[in-house]
Amino acid sequence: MGQRIKVIDVEAIVKPTPPATPVIVCHLEDGREFVLYNVPYDIVRSINKLRGLDFRRNKPRESVFDLLQYFKSVTEEMGRMIEKVVIDELDPETGLYTAKLYVNLEGKMKMVIPMIPSHAIYLALVTDKPIYVDEDLMEEEDLEGFPPF
């Protein structure tokens, strides 16, 4: 595992080019961007709602991610346990990233839970916890020639 680069901002958008593609852009402290393509649309919508950027004209059904925003006591409790999120793995066969959610259960037990990165990012945002990307993934992305955002 390489050095961790802190995420300083997260954008959640739907690229309009056909086909429409839900995307999360992680802006890193070193000026680079780490982009996750084809994330669940509900995550994009919920991140924007969390940030006060929900421009929906109609009111679609709420997702579980939206519900977390209504239950402050639940997110506060989660915030006491969640330490950070680190996106640190890429499966070369599937092309899917994995994030780790670091949890500390009141000093009794520490856990590292592998998660879908977009879900882990949302949990970090809703609990105001730091997000990091492993430097090795950035190097792999540069070498693979992933399309720039």
C-alpha positions in Angstrom: 0.0 0.0 0.0 1.4 3.4 -1.0 1.0 6.8 0.5 -2.5 8.1 1.1 -3.6 11.3 -0.6 -6.4 13.3 1.1 -9.6 14.1 -0.7 -10.3 17.8 -0.2 -13.6 18.0 -2.1 -16.1 15.6 -3.8 -18.3 16.4 -6.8 -21.2 14.2 -7.8 -22.5 14.8 -11.3 -24.2 13.1 -14.2 -22.2 13.6 -17.3 -24.7 14.4 -20.0 -22.8 12.8 -22.9 -24.7 9.8 -24.3 -25.2 7.7 -22.4 -25.6 9.8 -19.2 -23.0 8.7 -16.8 -23.2 9.2 -13.0 -19.7 10.2 -11.7 -17.9 11.1 -8.5 -14.9 13.3 -8.8 -12.5 13.3 -5.8 -10.4 16.4 -5.8 -7.1 15.5 -4.1 -4.8 17.7 -2.0 -2.0 17.4 -4.6 -4.2 18.9 -7.3 -5.1 15.7 -9.1 -8.5 14.2 -9.5 -9.6 10.6 -8.8 -12.8 9.8 -10.8 -15.2 7.0 -10.2 -17.5 6.3 -13.2 -20.9 4.6 -13.4 -21.6 5.1 -9.7 -25.2 4.6 -8.5 -27.4 7.5 -9.5 -28.9 7.5 -6.0 -25.5 8.2 -4.5 -25.0 11.2 -6.9 -28.4 12.6 -6.0 -27.9 12.0 -2.3 -24.4 13.6 -2.2 -25.9 16.7 -3.9 -28.8 16.7 -1.6 -26.4 16.5 1.4 -24.6 19.6 0.0 -27.8 21.5 -0.7 -27.5 21.1 -4.4 -30.6 19.1 -5.0 -32.2 20.7 -8.1 -34.9 18.1 -8.8 -38.1 19.4 -10.2 -40.1 16.4 -9.1 -39.8 14.5 -5.9 -38.7 10.9 -6.7 -38.7 8.2 -4.1 -36.1 8.6 -1.3 -33.2 6.1 -1.1 -31.6 4.7 2.1 -28.9 7.3 1.6 -31.4 10.1 1.7 -32.9 8.7 4.9 -29.6 8.9 6.7 -29.8 12.7 6.4 -33.1 12.8 8.3 -31.8 10.8 11.3 -29.2 13.0 12.8 -28.8 10.8 15.9 -28.0 7.9 13.7 -25.4 9.8 11.7 -23.9 11.3 14.9 -23.5 7.8 16.3 -22.0 6.5 13.1 -19.6 9.5 13.2 -18.4 8.5 16.6 -17.4 5.1 15.2 -16.2 5.9 11.7 -12.6 7.1 11.5 -11.9 7.4 7.8 -12.4 6.0 4.3 -9.5 4.9 2.1 -9.9 3.9 -1.5 -7.0 1.5 -1.9 -7.8 -1.4 -4.2 -8.5 -2.1 -7.9 -9.5 -5.5 -9.1 -7.7 -5.9 -12.4 -10.1 -8.5 -13.7 -13.3 -6.6 -13.0 -12.0 -3.0 -13.1 -13.8 -2.3 -9.8 -12.4 -0.3 -7.0 -12.7 -1.1 -3.3 -12.7 1.3 -0.4 -12.0 0.5 3.2 -14.2 1.9 6.0 -12.1 2.2 9.2 -14.4 1.8 12.3 -13.5 2.1 16.0 -16.2 0.6 18.2 -15.5 2.8 21.3 -12.0 1.4 21.8 -13.3 -2.1 22.2 -12.7 -3.3 18.7 -11.4 -1.8 15.4 -12.7 -3.0 12.1 -11.8 -2.4 8.5 -14.8 -3.0 6.3 -14.3 -3.4 2.5 -17.0 -1.4 0.7 -18.2 0.0 -2.6 -16.3 3.3 -2.9 -19.3 5.5 -3.7 -21.1 4.1 -0.6 -18.1 4.6 1.6 -17.6 8.2 0.3 -21.2 9.0 1.1 -20.8 7.6 4.7 -17.6 9.8 5.1 -19.5 12.9 3.8 -22.6 12.4 6.0 -20.4 11.8 9.1 -17.8 14.5 8.2 -14.9 12.0 8.1 -11.7 12.2 5.9 -11.4 10.3 2.6 -8.1 9.2 1.2 -7.0 7.6 -2.1 -4.0 5.3 -2.2 -1.1 6.8 -4.3 -0.6 3.4 -6.0 -4.1 3.7 -7.6 -3.2 7.1 -8.9 -0.1 5.7 -10.5 -2.1 2.8 -12.0 -4.6 5.2 -13.4 -1.9 7.3 -15.0 -0.2 4.2 -16.5 -3.5 2.7 -17.8 -4.4 5.9 -19.6 -7.9 6.2 -18.1 -9.8 9.0 -19.9 -9.5 12.3 -18.3 -12.6 13.8 -16.8 
